[in-house]
Amino acid sequence: MNILIVGAGAQGAPCAAILASQPSVRRILLGARKLAAAEAARARIGSPKIVAAALDAAQPEKLVATVRAALERVDVVI
């Protein structure tokens, strides 16, 4: 299962940490407006399943392009 999490803050980062420990989860694209925030959360969690990305939900075309580049498909969006 591939998961897209939009937001790497107080809710997104803990979700990513919990989901990364699940065997059925293959990859998590963890996005935030600022790439540094997503990268910091990924580093704290320390799972190779997590990919950090700069995502801005206000720019849907860029969001879709980033998701397509990182994941084959998205099964769940949080």
N, C-alpha and C positions, 0 to 999 in steps of 0.2 A: 504494500500500500504506500502511495506517495501522498504527502500532506503538504499543503500550503498554509502557513500561518502568517497572517498580515498583522504585524505588530510584534515587537520583540521586547515589550516592556513588562509591566507587573503581571499581565495575564498571559501574553504570548510566550515569554521565556519559560515559565513553569510548565505550560502545556507542552512545549518542545522537549523539556527535560523528561517529563513523564512518558511522552510518546516515544522518545528515542530509546527507551528501555524495553519497548515492546517488540518481540520477535517478528510480528507481522508488518512492522513499519520498515520500509526499505530506505526511504529518503524523506527528509523534511526540508522544505524551502522556507527559511525563516527570514521574513522581510520587515524592514522598517524604513521610514523616510530617510533616515541617516544610516548609511551603510555601517558606520562605526558602531552604532547601537546594536545592530544585528550581529556584527562580528564579535562584539564584547560578550553578548549572550551566548553565542556559539562557543567561544573560548571557555566561558565559565562552565558550560554543560560538558564540553569535552567529548562529544560523540561524533564519530566520523560520518554518521548518517545526516548530520545537519549541514546545510549549505546556507550561507548568509547572502542576502541580496538587498539592494536599495529598491524598495517598492513604495510607490505613492498611489494609493487608491484613487486619488483625484486625477490620475493620468492612466486611464484604463488601457490605452494602446501599448504604452511602455510596460505596464504590469503584465499584460498577456505575452509580450515578446520575451520578457525576462523569465516568466514561468515556462514557456515553451523551450527556452534554451537550457533550463536547468532540469526539467522533469519530462519524462516521456508522456505522462498524463498525470492529472491530479485526481485523486479519489476523494479527498476530503479538503474542504476549505474552512479555516477557522479565522 
